[in-house]
């Protein structure tokens, strides 16, 4: 009796599974607030250089006075002409500013005056956050295999709390960068380990519908909650205190969530795996015979340990690079993640300078997540992974480039159009990112899929180091970020064209099968294949089942 059979007897769509989904919903709320907290604390409102003659002026008057200068936010005035516009510009640098606070919220940038010549400082801290995420993904991934998923999950969220809470006391670039690095250690690891447990204990039907619904909906709530929590508390330090404390409550998961039974089997702790399954059965009020557990024990001893040992002994990740077609595929997959991940992070964080409050824009961005997730799943089933990835990378690239053209015009009448294009790009990048990630995951042979997925995602996180600097280029040339993103998306679409379609195909299990997969397929053959129907649907469902557990980083990070 294998794991799926014993789990069905213990219950895989019952009380314990709904408890897991509820806890995962909570985790998605706090994780999304943690992941985007660095954006919320660094919002920069409209600002102008301070002058004593401006103290009793309205914001409209101050804006009118500075409107004639090329850089109104960073221009210091020597003298203000009370009767006209012949204001005298000072040669000195500005050291004090007047801020027009959005909803009265005081961000870190306004308190520390990290604007104009010092606007680069928050970007450095954000970059260190992504460096931390690379290290954390590797470290907590290894810890998850060594000490267990639950313990590693709790440690990751403790790092998130420590990093966010220590940021409260940051007063300079060094302390800020260190605290953001520590906070970044938790990014992704503080959610995907829980995703592993849910994939293991939840039935396929509940996994496809319930899990994706919970993920998109609660991640959306977390993003909206982060925006308006900041407005409610009114100060970035209070916001970090309120958003970081819920990460500590994940410690309670130790008493509520059962450790991975399959992981325990790989650690030769079959007794521990059976105890966890018995607890699941008890929570679900199921009666499972001792004979069933003995049958499961025999299966584990004969199958799981031998299979794990053979895989670890015979197949290495570097073996993908030994044959020409697999080597080419591996390089293309790395390129896709290096392109799509920083593009996603750049667009998701681009909520300023669009003519409306960043808090409103943040909330509007969040509302695109649930429908984009639903449409992605629908399109992948109807037209395939490759078609979905290529089309939405292209569409999103065009949206991003169009937004750059609107920004270049600089007309206030273009605000609605600019916001619309930005939201369209946010919607599109969610589909393109999820589709290309699943497409790439399916192309990696089963024998090295877990390690391969980890490597390409780490490469994507490493490339995300550049996303804050892509946004920072907008301070020198406003359309620059949008133009760069448009070119990157089109490049990513071209790389996807070079890969074979995986829809209605038996996915590669071994490296030998991966070498032959898609041989002889043209880059546009997937368009012809769209007309072939669903004759092989049953075969594909069986062959893609192992992939579900390896798309966890895509689902938890990118929603």
N, C-alpha and C positions, 0 to 999 in steps of 0.2 A: 504494500500500500504506500503510494508516494505522498508527497506533502499536500498536493491539491486535494487528494481524496480524503486524507485525515482532516484537513481543514474544513472540507465540506461537512463532515460529520460533526465537527466542533462548532460550525456555523461561520459562514463567510459573508453574510448579508444581514446581520442581526445587531443586537444591542452593542456589542463591543465594537463593531465596525462603525456604527453611527457615533460612538464615543470618539473613535479615532478621527473621524471627519470633523467633529466639533472641535477637538483639540487642534487639528490642523488649521481650521478656520481661524482660531485665536492666534496661532503661530503666524499665519499669513498677515494678519493685521499688524502685529508687533514687528515682524520682519520687514514689511514694506515701509513702516515708519522709520525703522533703523536704517534701511538702505538709502532712503532719500532724505534723511535728517540733515545731511551735510548741505543739501540744496536749500532747505528751509532756513537754516541758520545763516546762510550767506546771501539771502535776497538783498538786492541793492535798489532802494527807491530812487526817485528823481532827487537830484541834489545839485547844489550850487555852492561856489566858494563864499565863505562868510565875509561880510563887510558890515561895519558898525552902522552904516547908513541903511542897511536892509532889515534891521531888527523889527521895525514896526510895519513892514510891507507885507502885502498878501503874496501868496505863492504865484498868482497870476502876474503880479507886478514884477516879482523877481525873475520869473521866466522871460518876461518881455525885455527886461534890462539885459539879460545875458543872451537873448536870441540872436543878436548880431555877431556873435563870436563863433569861431569854428568849433571849439570845444567848450561849450558853456558850463559843463560840470567841473572842469578843471582849470578854468581861467580865473585868475586873481585880478581884481580891479584896484587901481590906485586911487581913483576918484570917480564918484558917480555924479553925473550932471543931473541936477534936479529938474531942469527945464527942457531937456532934449535927450538925444541919444549919443552925445559926444562924450561917452564914458572913456576914462583913461585906463588902459591895461597896464598892470604891474609886471615887472620882469621877475618878481619873486614867485616861488612855488607856493601853492595853496597848502595850508596846514590845518584848516578848520572849515567845516562845511555846514550848510543849512540843509536838512533832510526833510523831504515831504513823505512822512511815514505812511505806508499802506496799512489802513485799518489800525493805525497807532502801534504797529509791531516794530520793535527795535531789534534789528539783526546784529550778528557779530560784526559784519562789515561796517555798519554804521557806528557801533560802539568803539571799535578799534580804528576807525577811519581807514579801512583797507579798501580805498577807492583810488581812482586816477593812477598815479605812479606806483601805488602799492596794491593795485587790483590783482596782481599776479599771486599774491600770498595765499588766498583761499584756493586757487587752482593747484598750487603745490600740495596743500593738504589733501585735496581731493585725489590727486594723483597717488599720493602715498596710501590712500584708502584702497585703491585698486591694487597697489603692490601688496598690501596686507591681504587682500582677498586671494591673490595668487598663492601666497604662502599658507594662508588658512585652509584653502581648498586641499592642498597637498597634505598638510599636517593633520587636519581633522579627518581627512579621508583615511590616512594611515591609522590614526587612533581608532576610527570606527571599526577597522578590521582587527585591531589588536585588543581593545578594551570593551568594544560593543557600541552599537548605534546610539543607545539612550545616553550613556555617559559622555560620549563624544558630542552629542547634540547639546547637552547641558553645559559642557565646557565651552562650546562655541558661543552660546548665548551669554555666558558669563563674560567672555571676551568682549562681546558687543556692548554689554552694560558697562564694563570697565572703561572701554574706549570712549563711549558717549559721555559717561559721567565725568571722566577726567577732562574732556574737552571743555566742560563748564569752567574750569579753572585756567584755561589757556589764555595767555596774555601776549604771546609773541609767536613768531613763525615756527620756532623749534618745538615748543611745547604743543602747539596746535598740530604739527605734522606727526609727532610721535603718537599723540592721542588718536589721530585719524588712522594711523597705521594699525594700532591695536584694535580699533573699531572695525577696520576692514578685515581683520583676521576672521571675523564671524560671518562675513558676507558670503552667502550661498551655503556654506557648511551649516549654518544655523537653521536651514530649512530642508535641504535635500536629504539629510539623514532620516528625518521624519517621513519624507516621501518614500524612502526605501521600505520602511516598516509598513506603511499603508499599502503599497503595492503587494507586499507579501501576504498581508492578512485580509485583504478585501477582494471580493469576487470580481471577475472581469467586467460584468455588467455594471456594478456599482462603481468600479474603477473608472470606466469610460465616461459615465454621466455624472455621478455624484462628486468624484474627485475633481474633475475639471471645473465643475460649477462652483464648488467650494473655493478652489484656488483662485479663479478669476474674480468672483464676487467679493471675497474677503480681502484680497489684495487691493482691489479697487476701494473698498471701505477704508483700508489702512492709509492709502494715499490721500483720500479726501479728509480723513481724520487728522492726518499730520498737518495739512494746511490750516484747518480751522482750529485745531488745538493751539497752534502758534498764535493765531489771531486772538484766541480767548485768553491765553496767559500773557500775551503782549511783549514777551522778552525771550530772547534766544536761550538764555541760561535756564529759565523756568521750563521752556519747551523741552530742552534736552533732559532735564530732570524728570519731567512727566513721561517722556517717551522711552527713556532708558529703563526705568524701574520695572515695567511689565516684562522685560526680558528675563528678569530674575524669577518670575513666576513659572517659567518653563522648567525650573527645578522640580516642580510638583509632578512633571511628567514621569519622573522616576518611579512614582508610586501608582501611576495610572496606566502606563503603557508597558506592554510586555516586550521584552527584548526579542530581537529577531531569532526565531526558531531555526531558520535555515543557516544563519551565521553560527549559531551554537553547534549545529551539526558539523559545519566545516572546522570547528575548533575541537571536534571529537567529544563534545559535551551533549550527547544524545539524551541523557537523563534530564538535563536542563531544558532542552527543546521540548521534551514531553511534558515537563511541568508547566511550561508556558502555554502549551496547547490545552492542557487540562484546565488552566485558569480561564482561557478563552471560552472553553466549553461551559464552565461554571457561570461566567458572566452572561453567556447566551442562553443559559438554562437548558443545555443539551446534555443528554446522557450518552456517553461514549464507552463502549465495552473495553475492558482491559486487553482483550484479544486484538482489537484494532490497533492499540498502541504498540503491542508486541510485534504486529505485522509491520508497522511503520518503522520500528527499531531495526528489524531485519533488513528492510529495504535500505535504510540509511547506511547500515554497516556494509552492505554488499555493493551499493551503487554510488552514494554521494562521495564517500571518502576516496574510493578508487578513481572516480571521475575527476575530482579536484586535484588529486595527486598527479594524474596523467597530464592534465592541462598545465599545471605549474611546471612540470618537468620538461615537457616536449615543446611548448609553444611560448615564444617570447614576443613582446610587442615589436622589437626591432626586426623581427623576421618579416614584417610587412614591407621592409625596405629592400629585401633581397631579390624580389622579382620586379620586372619593369612596370607592369600594369598596376600592381598593388602599390608600388612606390609612387607612381604618378597619381593614383587615387589619394594616397595619404597626403601628398603635398597639396593637392587641390582642396582637400577637406580642411587642412590647416589654414589655407588662404581664405576660405569661406568664413571660418570663425574669426580670423584676424580682421576681416572686413566687417562682418555683421555685428559683432559684439560691441566694438567702440561706436559704431553707427547707432545702435540701439541706445546705448548709454548717453550719447550726445543728444539725440532727439528727446529721450525721456526727461532729460534735465534742462532742456531749452525752453524755459517758461518766462524769461525776462526779455525786456526790450521789444515786446510785441504790441504795445499800445494798450494793454489791459493789465489789471492786477495779476501778479504772478500766482497769488493764492487762487484766484478764479481759474487761471489757465491750468494750474496744477490739478484742480478738481475736474476740469473738462477733459484733460488728458486721461485721468483715471477712468472716466466713464466710457472711454473707448475700449477698455480691456475686455469686459465680458462679451460684447458682440464680436470683437476681433477673434477671440478664442473659439467661439462657436463657428464663425465663418471659416476659419482655418481648418477645423475638423471636417466641415462639410465639403470644402474644396478638395482636400486631400483624398477623400473617399470618391469624389466624382471625377476629378481630372488628374489626380496623381500628385506625388510629392514634387517631382521635377517641374511640372507645369506651374504648380502653386508657387514654388520658390522663385522661379525665373520671372514669372509675370508680376509678382508683388514686389520683388526687388526693383524691377524696371519701373513699375508704377510709383513706388515710393521715391525712387531717385528723381523721377520727373516732378513729383510734388515738392520735393526738397529744392530742386533747382528753380522751380517756379516761385517758391517762397523767397529765394535769393533775389530774383528779379523784382519782386514786389518791394523787398527791403531796399533795393538800390534806388527805387523811385522816391522813397521817403515821404510819400504823401499821407497825411493823416486820414484821408478818405479811404486808404487801402487797409485800414486796421482790420475790418471784418474779413476781407479777402485773405490777409496774412494769417489771421487766426484760423480761418477755415482750412487753408493749405497746411498749416502746422499740425492741426488736428488730423487731417487726412494722412499726413506723413506719420504721425504717431500711431494711427490705426493701421497703416500699411506696414510699418516696421514690426509691429507685434506679429502680424501674419507672416511676414517674410522671415523673421527671426525664428519663430516656432517651426515653420515648415522646413526651412533649410537645416535646422538642427536635427529634426527627426529624419529628414532625408539623408543627412550625413551619417547619423547613427545607424541607419539600416544598411549602409554601404560597408560598414566595418564588420568583418567576419565575427561570428559569435565567439570563437576561441580567444579573441583579443578585444572584444567589444568593450568590456568594462574599463580596461586600461586605456584603450584608444579614445573613448569618450572623455575620460578624465584629462588626457593630454591636450586634446583640441580645445576643451573648455578652458583649461589653464592658459593656453596660448591666446585665447580670446580675451581673458581677463588681463593678461599682460599687455595686450594691445590697447585695452581700455585706459591704460595710463595716459594715452594721448587725448582722450575725449575732453578733459577740462581745457586743454590747450587749443583744441579745435574751436571750442566756444570762445576762448579768450581772443582768438584772432578777430572776432567780431568787434572788439574795441578799436582795432586799427582799420578794418574794412568790413563794414556790417554784413554784406552778402557773403563773405568768405566762408563761414561755416556751412551755409546751405549749398554753396557751389561744391565744396569739398565732399559733402555727404552725397550729393547727386552723382558725382563721379565715382565715388566708392561703391554706391549701390549698383550702378551700371556695370562696374568691374566685377562685382560679386555675381550679378546675373549671368555674365559671360562665363565665369568659372563654373557655375551650376550647369550651364549648357553642355559643358565638356564631360559631365558625369552621366552614367546610365540611369534610366528610370528604375524605381524599385516597386512600383505599384503592380499588382497582379504577377509578381515574380516570387519564386522561391529564393529566400535570402541566403547569402553565403554563410555556411557554418564554419568551414575550415579556410585556411589561407589559400589552399589550392582552388577551392570554389570561388574565393574572392578574386583570384587571378583571372579566372575565366568569366566572371560575372560581367555581363554586358558586352562581351567581345563581339565586334562587328556591328555594334549599334551606332547609327549616325546621331549627330547632335540634335537633329530635328525629328528623329523617328518617333519621339514621344507624342508629337502632334497626331501622327497617324494612328498610334496605339489608343488614342482617346475614343476611337470609334469601335473598339473591339468588345465593348460591354464588360460584363462582370462574370464571365464564364469560369474564371479561375479564382473567384472570391474565397471559396472554402479553403483552397490550398494556401492562399496568401494569409488568411486568418491564422492557420496553424503555423506557418513559417515565420510570421512576425511576432508571435507571442513572446519570445525571449527579448524582443526589443523593448517592450513596455518598461521593463525595469531599468533600462539603460538610458531612457529619455528623461530621467528624474532631474538632472541638472538643468535641462532646458525648461521643464515645467516650473520648477521652484524658483529659478532665477529670473526668468524672462516674462512672467505674466504681467 
